[in-house]
């Protein structure tokens, strides 16, 4: 049985950029599953709420 290859891409994504999207798309070509973990940085004044970034 082949093991699934899973990548985790953490970040605040505030704002989400074309670079973020590019990395996610490239990762999807390499890995079976990509988990995008949207983080909260309390030391930053966010442009977008967590709900908007998810």
VMD Tcl script that draws the C-alpha trace (Angstrom):
set ca {
  {0.00 0.00 0.00}
  {1.37 3.37 -1.05}
  {1.66 6.00 1.67}
  {-0.09 9.28 0.97}
  {2.22 12.26 0.86}
  {0.78 15.17 2.80}
  {2.12 18.72 2.97}
  {1.19 21.35 5.54}
  {1.53 25.00 4.50}
  {1.16 27.29 7.54}
  {0.97 31.06 7.44}
  {-1.08 34.10 8.34}
  {-1.99 34.73 4.68}
  {-2.87 38.33 5.47}
  {-3.43 39.04 2.68}
  {-3.38 35.94 0.51}
  {-1.07 36.69 -2.42}
  {-0.54 35.24 -5.88}
  {2.70 33.81 -4.48}
  {0.78 31.86 -1.83}
  {-1.59 30.50 -4.48}
  {1.36 29.54 -6.71}
  {3.04 27.60 -3.89}
  {-0.22 25.77 -3.11}
  {-0.74 24.84 -6.77}
  {2.84 23.59 -7.11}
  {2.50 21.57 -3.92}
  {-0.67 19.93 -5.26}
  {1.39 18.60 -8.18}
  {3.88 17.01 -5.77}
  {1.76 15.88 -2.81}
  {-1.43 13.84 -2.55}
  {-2.92 16.33 -0.10}
  {-2.05 19.90 0.92}
  {-3.32 21.32 4.19}
  {-3.31 25.12 4.35}
  {-3.18 26.15 8.01}
  {-4.29 29.75 8.52}
  {-2.59 31.12 11.63}
  {-3.27 34.08 13.87}
  {-0.40 36.43 14.73}
  {-1.34 38.49 17.78}
  {1.67 40.79 17.23}
  {0.24 41.95 13.89}
  {-2.71 44.20 13.10}
  {-4.57 42.08 10.56}
  {-5.92 43.49 7.31}
  {-8.50 40.70 7.12}
  {-10.26 38.70 9.82}
  {-9.47 35.02 10.31}
  {-12.89 34.16 8.85}
  {-12.14 36.17 5.70}
  {-8.75 34.48 5.24}
  {-10.16 30.97 5.61}
}
mol new
graphics top color blue
foreach p $ca { graphics top sphere $p radius 0.5 }
foreach p [lrange $ca 0 end-1] q [lrange $ca 1 end] { graphics top cylinder $p $q radius 0.2 }
display resetview
